Amino acid sequence: MSDERRFLTIRELSTGGLFAALIAAGAFVKVTLPTEPFPMHFTLQWFFVLLAGLLLNKRLAFASVGVYLLVGLSGVPVFASGGGPAYLLRPTFGYLLGFAAAAYGMAWLCENIRMLNYFKLLLVSVAGLLVYYGIGVLYYWLVCRILISQEVTWQILLFQCFLLTVGEDFILCVAAVGVAVKLRGMVRSALY
């Protein structure tokens, strides 16, 4: 597919909508971690963001996550703790922003790395994981510090915002790469 095209095809729109719906469904499979000052959630959203980044092109991967974010911010309760524009003020919203950047980045890497195999896709997913957590932790710190004037130490950021769930999210990376290896050729030939 050429990046010069302005409009998405019907297949791309359908696929993007499917991935947005899968990410939304992943929010309802969650484990709430009672952390302070705000609870954190481990969900299956990341699994579907990974699949979007590993299977779709960068434009469609970003659009899929973007549609999901817009639906949630418009008030539909598709996020782990609801929805609506006030969600922007939650410290954990940065992780959702990280989904969009990670999906785009992983898709970009997949488009620019030759001869993708399981190991290379796993490295791409780990790069996406670092982008996702980097944006999430930074946003968490900024919202706590600037908007709600609450001091958050680096120990809290490291433990609660990274170490508490990164292991589980890495397991999702391994699982998503296993699925992507099987589906990548079929999805890409059907779409592009």
C-alpha positions as a Markdown table, in Angstrom:
| # | Residue | x | y | z |
|---|---|---|---|---|
| 1 | Met | 0.0 | 0.0 | 0.0 |
| 2 | Ser | 1.3 | 3.4 | -0.8 |
| 3 | Asp | 1.4 | 6.0 | 2.0 |
| 4 | Glu | 0.5 | 8.6 | -0.7 |
| 5 | Arg | -3.2 | 7.5 | -0.7 |
| 6 | Arg | -5.5 | 9.8 | 1.2 |
| 7 | Phe | -8.4 | 7.5 | 2.0 |
| 8 | Leu | -8.6 | 4.0 | 3.6 |
| 9 | Thr | -10.2 | 1.2 | 1.6 |
| 10 | Ile | -13.3 | -0.6 | 2.9 |
| 11 | Arg | -11.1 | -3.5 | 4.0 |
| 12 | Glu | -8.8 | -1.2 | 5.9 |
| 13 | Leu | -11.7 | 0.6 | 7.6 |
| 14 | Ser | -13.3 | -2.7 | 8.6 |
| 15 | Thr | -10.0 | -4.0 | 9.9 |
| 16 | Gly | -9.3 | -0.8 | 11.8 |
| 17 | Gly | -12.7 | -0.9 | 13.4 |
| 18 | Leu | -12.2 | -4.5 | 14.3 |
| 19 | Phe | -8.9 | -3.7 | 16.1 |
| 20 | Ala | -10.5 | -0.7 | 17.9 |
| 21 | Ala | -13.3 | -3.0 | 19.1 |
| 22 | Leu | -10.8 | -5.7 | 20.2 |
| 23 | Ile | -8.8 | -3.1 | 22.2 |
| 24 | Ala | -12.0 | -1.9 | 23.8 |
| 25 | Ala | -13.0 | -5.5 | 24.7 |
| 26 | Gly | -9.5 | -6.1 | 26.2 |
| 27 | Ala | -10.3 | -3.3 | 28.7 |
| 28 | Phe | -13.0 | -5.4 | 30.2 |
| 29 | Val | -10.6 | -8.3 | 30.9 |
| 30 | Lys | -8.8 | -6.7 | 33.8 |
| 31 | Val | -7.1 | -7.1 | 37.2 |
| 32 | Thr | -7.3 | -4.0 | 39.3 |
| 33 | Leu | -4.2 | -3.4 | 41.4 |
| 34 | Pro | -4.9 | -1.4 | 44.6 |
| 35 | Thr | -2.0 | 1.0 | 44.3 |
| 36 | Glu | -1.8 | 4.5 | 45.8 |
| 37 | Pro | -2.5 | 7.2 | 45.0 |
| 38 | Phe | -4.4 | 5.8 | 42.0 |
| 39 | Pro | -5.3 | 2.2 | 41.2 |
| 40 | Met | -3.5 | 0.6 | 38.2 |
| 41 | His | -5.1 | -2.0 | 35.9 |
| 42 | Phe | -3.6 | -4.9 | 34.1 |
| 43 | Thr | -5.7 | -5.5 | 31.0 |
| 44 | Leu | -5.7 | -7.4 | 27.7 |
| 45 | Gln | -5.7 | -4.1 | 25.7 |
| 46 | Trp | -2.0 | -4.2 | 25.2 |
| 47 | Phe | -2.3 | -7.6 | 23.5 |
| 48 | Phe | -4.6 | -6.2 | 20.8 |
| 49 | Val | -2.5 | -3.1 | 20.5 |
| 50 | Leu | 0.5 | -5.4 | 19.9 |
| 51 | Leu | -1.4 | -7.2 | 17.2 |
| 52 | Ala | -2.3 | -4.0 | 15.5 |
| 53 | Gly | 1.3 | -2.8 | 15.5 |
| 54 | Leu | 2.6 | -6.2 | 14.3 |
| 55 | Leu | 0.0 | -6.9 | 11.7 |
| 56 | Leu | -1.1 | -3.6 | 10.2 |
| 57 | Asn | 0.7 | -0.8 | 8.5 |
| 58 | Lys | 1.7 | 2.3 | 10.6 |
| 59 | Arg | -1.2 | 4.4 | 9.4 |
| 60 | Leu | -3.9 | 1.8 | 10.1 |
| 61 | Ala | -2.3 | 0.7 | 13.4 |
| 62 | Phe | -2.3 | 4.3 | 14.6 |
| 63 | Ala | -5.8 | 4.9 | 13.3 |
| 64 | Ser | -7.2 | 1.8 | 15.1 |
| 65 | Val | -5.9 | 2.9 | 18.4 |
| 66 | Gly | -6.8 | 6.5 | 17.7 |
| 67 | Val | -10.5 | 5.6 | 17.0 |
| 68 | Tyr | -10.5 | 3.6 | 20.3 |
| 69 | Leu | -9.2 | 6.7 | 22.2 |
| 70 | Leu | -11.7 | 9.0 | 20.5 |
| 71 | Val | -14.6 | 6.7 | 21.3 |
| 72 | Gly | -13.5 | 6.5 | 24.9 |
| 73 | Leu | -13.0 | 10.2 | 25.3 |
| 74 | Ser | -16.4 | 10.9 | 23.7 |
| 75 | Gly | -18.0 | 9.2 | 26.7 |
| 76 | Val | -18.4 | 5.6 | 25.8 |
| 77 | Pro | -17.0 | 3.5 | 28.7 |
| 78 | Val | -14.4 | 1.5 | 26.8 |
| 79 | Phe | -11.5 | 2.4 | 29.1 |
| 80 | Ala | -10.6 | 0.2 | 32.1 |
| 81 | Ser | -12.2 | 2.8 | 34.4 |
| 82 | Gly | -15.0 | 4.2 | 32.2 |
| 83 | Gly | -14.7 | 7.0 | 29.6 |
| 84 | Gly | -15.3 | 10.6 | 28.9 |
| 85 | Pro | -13.1 | 13.7 | 28.4 |
| 86 | Ala | -12.4 | 13.8 | 32.2 |
| 87 | Tyr | -10.3 | 10.7 | 31.6 |
| 88 | Leu | -7.6 | 13.0 | 30.2 |
| 89 | Leu | -7.0 | 14.2 | 33.8 |
| 90 | Arg | -6.4 | 10.6 | 35.1 |
| 91 | Pro | -2.7 | 9.9 | 35.7 |
| 92 | Thr | -3.1 | 6.6 | 33.9 |
| 93 | Phe | -4.4 | 8.1 | 30.7 |
| 94 | Gly | -0.8 | 8.3 | 29.5 |
| 95 | Tyr | -0.7 | 4.6 | 29.1 |
| 96 | Leu | -3.5 | 4.8 | 26.6 |
| 97 | Leu | -1.6 | 7.5 | 24.7 |
| 98 | Gly | 1.3 | 5.2 | 24.8 |
| 99 | Phe | -0.8 | 2.6 | 23.0 |
| 100 | Ala | -1.1 | 4.9 | 20.0 |
| 101 | Ala | 2.6 | 5.7 | 19.8 |
| 102 | Ala | 3.6 | 2.1 | 20.4 |
| 103 | Ala | 1.3 | 0.8 | 17.7 |
| 104 | Tyr | 2.6 | 3.3 | 15.2 |
| 105 | Gly | 6.2 | 2.7 | 16.1 |
| 106 | Met | 5.9 | -1.1 | 16.0 |
| 107 | Ala | 4.2 | -1.0 | 12.6 |
| 108 | Trp | 6.9 | 1.4 | 11.3 |
| 109 | Leu | 9.6 | -0.9 | 12.5 |
| 110 | Cys | 7.8 | -3.9 | 10.8 |
| 111 | Glu | 7.7 | -2.0 | 7.6 |
| 112 | Asn | 11.4 | -1.1 | 7.7 |
| 113 | Ile | 13.0 | -4.4 | 9.0 |
| 114 | Arg | 13.8 | -7.0 | 6.4 |
| 115 | Met | 12.9 | -10.7 | 6.8 |
| 116 | Leu | 10.9 | -10.5 | 10.0 |
| 117 | Asn | 10.9 | -13.6 | 12.1 |
| 118 | Tyr | 9.8 | -14.5 | 15.7 |
| 119 | Phe | 12.9 | -13.0 | 17.3 |
| 120 | Lys | 12.8 | -9.7 | 15.3 |
| 121 | Leu | 9.0 | -9.3 | 16.0 |
| 122 | Leu | 9.7 | -9.9 | 19.7 |
| 123 | Leu | 12.3 | -7.1 | 19.6 |
| 124 | Val | 9.8 | -4.9 | 17.9 |
| 125 | Ser | 7.2 | -5.7 | 20.5 |
| 126 | Val | 9.7 | -4.9 | 23.3 |
| 127 | Ala | 10.5 | -1.6 | 21.7 |
| 128 | Gly | 6.7 | -0.9 | 21.6 |
| 129 | Leu | 6.5 | -1.9 | 25.3 |
| 130 | Leu | 9.2 | 0.6 | 26.2 |
| 131 | Val | 7.4 | 3.4 | 24.3 |
| 132 | Tyr | 4.1 | 2.5 | 25.9 |
| 133 | Tyr | 5.5 | 2.5 | 29.4 |
| 134 | Gly | 7.7 | 5.6 | 28.8 |
| 135 | Ile | 4.8 | 7.7 | 27.8 |
| 136 | Gly | 2.6 | 6.2 | 30.5 |
| 137 | Val | 5.1 | 6.9 | 33.3 |
| 138 | Leu | 5.9 | 10.4 | 32.1 |
| 139 | Tyr | 2.2 | 11.3 | 31.9 |
| 140 | Tyr | 1.5 | 9.8 | 35.3 |
| 141 | Trp | 4.3 | 11.9 | 36.8 |
| 142 | Leu | 3.2 | 15.1 | 35.0 |
| 143 | Val | -0.5 | 14.8 | 36.0 |
| 144 | Cys | 0.4 | 14.0 | 39.6 |
| 145 | Arg | 2.9 | 16.8 | 39.8 |
| 146 | Ile | 1.2 | 19.6 | 37.8 |
| 147 | Leu | -2.6 | 19.0 | 37.9 |
| 148 | Ile | -3.2 | 17.5 | 41.3 |
| 149 | Ser | -0.1 | 18.8 | 43.1 |
| 150 | Gln | 0.9 | 15.5 | 44.5 |
| 151 | Glu | 4.5 | 14.6 | 44.9 |
| 152 | Val | 5.3 | 11.2 | 43.4 |
| 153 | Thr | 8.7 | 9.7 | 44.1 |
| 154 | Trp | 10.8 | 7.9 | 41.6 |
| 155 | Gln | 10.4 | 4.7 | 43.7 |
| 156 | Ile | 6.6 | 4.9 | 43.3 |
| 157 | Leu | 6.9 | 5.5 | 39.6 |
| 158 | Leu | 9.4 | 2.6 | 39.2 |
| 159 | Phe | 7.4 | 0.1 | 41.2 |
| 160 | Gln | 3.8 | 1.0 | 40.7 |
| 161 | Cys | 4.0 | 2.4 | 37.2 |
| 162 | Phe | 6.5 | 0.0 | 35.7 |
| 163 | Leu | 7.6 | -3.1 | 37.7 |
| 164 | Leu | 4.2 | -4.0 | 38.9 |
| 165 | Thr | 2.8 | -4.9 | 35.4 |
| 166 | Val | 5.7 | -4.9 | 32.9 |
| 167 | Gly | 6.3 | -8.7 | 33.5 |
| 168 | Glu | 2.8 | -9.5 | 32.6 |
| 169 | Asp | 2.8 | -7.2 | 29.6 |
| 170 | Phe | 6.0 | -8.9 | 28.4 |
| 171 | Ile | 4.2 | -12.2 | 28.5 |
| 172 | Leu | 1.5 | -10.6 | 26.3 |
| 173 | Cys | 4.3 | -9.5 | 24.0 |
| 174 | Val | 5.5 | -13.2 | 23.7 |
| 175 | Ala | 1.9 | -14.4 | 23.1 |
| 176 | Ala | 1.1 | -11.6 | 20.5 |
| 177 | Val | 4.3 | -12.3 | 18.6 |
| 178 | Gly | 3.3 | -16.0 | 18.5 |
| 179 | Val | -0.1 | -15.1 | 17.0 |
| 180 | Ala | 1.4 | -12.5 | 14.7 |
| 181 | Val | 3.9 | -14.9 | 13.2 |
| 182 | Lys | 1.0 | -17.2 | 12.2 |
| 183 | Leu | -1.3 | -14.4 | 10.9 |
| 184 | Arg | 1.1 | -11.7 | 9.5 |
| 185 | Gly | 1.3 | -13.0 | 5.9 |
| 186 | Met | -2.4 | -13.7 | 5.6 |
| 187 | Val | -3.5 | -10.3 | 7.0 |
| 188 | Arg | -1.0 | -8.4 | 5.0 |
| 189 | Ser | -1.9 | -10.1 | 1.7 |
| 190 | Ala | -5.6 | -9.6 | 2.4 |
| 191 | Leu | -5.2 | -5.9 | 3.1 |
| 192 | Tyr | -2.3 | -4.7 | 0.9 |
